[in-house]
Amino acid sequence: MRADAVPWEMDTSSLEPGVARGLLDRERFVRALVALADRLPGLQPWVQADPARVAAVEQELEREIVTLILSHFGPVTVLAEEHFTAFGEYAHTAPGDFWFALDPLDGSNSYASGRGMYAVSVAGCVGDEPVFGFVYQPRGGLLYSAARGAGAYADGRRLAGPGGAARAPRRVSVGNGVVVDPAANPAVENLLRRSYELEHMACTSLRFCQVADGRRAGLVKQVAESRGVLRVWGMAAGQLIAAEAGAHHVSPDRTPWQWTAGTLLVGDDQFLNDIKEQQ
């Protein structure tokens, strides 16, 4: 990891003291996170095509990252995918409105099949929304990060966003559940009519980052809810990175998207114009 991989600065005055102190030394946190995640490629041949082994790796990595978060930032609430899926509760709870969203292995199916489309996603959130986040892709060692109002970066390089110098390919990532949402169907049909190439989401956090980096025109994702909790562990960090890079976030009715269950469309200016095309 480059020494300047997370060059952004953010106002920490409204955050809990432990979180603020942790952010001042965020490079140490990220180095430790990367060290844990970098074990994944070496384990991949061992777990390949074995769901039980993949689950074991994911659960162990999640426990280690939760421990890292608590040791670095102090007692905070942590919403972690594997723990919530197994027990229906947060991995750790603490007073205050600050919390972490953690997906230790976003893209586990891709990982199990031997592909490199997987990542570790960690986001610090206040209330309903992320305020800083990290998405790390072990295959290739690429770190994406962002902080609210401070921009988005890939290994220290400021992301120009989907409206950057080069026009993004007309390729859109589509998540599970989108096809069963009647409200989203017209938008998807408009994209197909405009000769967009649709692909499977595979790894939500990385797809957000690819939109932020101008490598995809957009994405369409179904945001789900379980037990009154939004399942945002795999999207919170990536969503912030895409937003800080200037990607549009809208609902199927073309109104600005809010943090709620339902379909989310994210993309560049042309993407937004094309989903508005009427039949």
Secondary structure, DSSP 8 states (H G I E B T S, - for coil): --TTS-------TTS-HHHHHHHHTHHHHHHHHHHHHTTHHHHHHHHTT-HHHHHHHHHHHHHHHHHHHHHHH-S-EEEEHHHHHHHSS-SB--SSSEEEEEEEEETHHHHHTT-S--EEEEEEEETTEEEEEEEEETTTTEEEEEETTTEEEETTEE---TTSSS---SEEEE-TTGGG-TTTHHHHHHHHHTT-EEEE-S-HHHHHHHHHTTSSSEEEEEE-EETTEE--TTTHHHHHHHHHTT-EEE-TTSSB--SSSEEEEEE-HHHHHHHH---
